[in-house]
Amino acid sequence: MVGKLLLIGVLGAGFGYVYPIWNESTHTTCQALESRFIAMEAPLSPFHPGRLLEQAVLRSTVEPLSSGRIAALEMKQRYPALPAAVGCAVRYWTLLLDPRVQRAIQSAMK
């Protein structure tokens, strides 16, 4: 019984770590977190050229230059006891599942 629970826990933790990398098509969870931030800032309507330009600039400059380092530094400050990659995975799931966090980020970026 304990072995089955342990196996389920390990599989769940593995899924929680690997899914952000797979979903955002990145190499690390911190890159996935940065990609999620940029995607959250995406315009709701395709007819908003200023926001489209802003997103294009972010995707073409910040993402390649950072490659997850900005998110890793933030997560190391936020969760000092966790490795940065695990902290990025935790924050990714928080962004994905908690609509209050999404609204707060979107209002702060306006």
N, C-alpha and C positions, 0 to 999 in steps of 0.2 A: 504494500500500500504506500509506504513512504517512498519507495523507489519510483512508483508511478507518478506521485506528486512532484518528486524532484525532476523527473523527466519532463513533465508538463511545464514546470517552472523554467527549466533550461531552454526548452523549445520556445516558450513565450518570450523570454528575455532575448533569445537569438532573433526571433521575428521582430521584436521591438527595436533591435539594433540595426538589422539588415534592411527593413522596410524603407526607412528614410533614404538610404543610399540607392535602393532600387527605384523608388518612386520619383526621385528627383534626378536620376541618371548622373550621379556624382561618384567620387571615389571615397569620400569620407562623410561621416555624419555632420561634421561642422560645415562642409561645403553644402550639404543638403539643407542645413538650417539657414544658411545665407540665401540659398536659392528660394527657400520658402518665404523668407522676408521680402525678397524682390517680387515674388509671385503675388504676395498679399497686397503689394502696392500697385499691382496691375490695374489699369483702368477698367471700370465696369462697362463702359461703352467703347466700341472701337472708333467712335467718331470724336475722340478727345485727343488731338494731335500733340498737345503739350505733354500729356502724361505718357503717350506712346514714345515720344522722344526721350523723356526722362528714363523710362524703363529700358530703352535701347542703350542709353549711355551707361546705366547701371550694369546691365548684362555684359556690355562689351569692355568696360573698364574695371569696375570694382571686383566683379567675380573672378576674372583671370588673375588680377594682381593679388587678391587676398588669398584665394584658394583655401578658404576656411580658417585662416589665422585670426581674423577679427572675431568670428564667433567663438573660436577656441579660447581666446583671451577673455572674452566676456563670460563664458561658462566657467572658466577657472576662477574668476572673481565671484561669480554667483554661487557655485558649488565647489568650494575649495577641497572637499574631501573626496570628490569624484575625479576620475580622469576626464580630460576635456572632451574626448569623444563620447563618453557615456553621458556627460552633462548636455552635450549637443543633442543626443538622442532623446533625453528627457524633455528638453525644451522644445524640440520638434514636435513631440507628441502633445505637449501642452498647447502649442500653437494650433495643431491640427484638431484637437478635440474640444478646446475651451473657447466658445464664441466670445466671451468677455475679453479675453486676451486679444483676439483678432480685432474687435472693435476698438480697443484701446490703442493698438498699434496703428490702425488705419486713421484714427482721429489725430494721433500724434504726428503722423507723417504728412498731414494736410497743411 
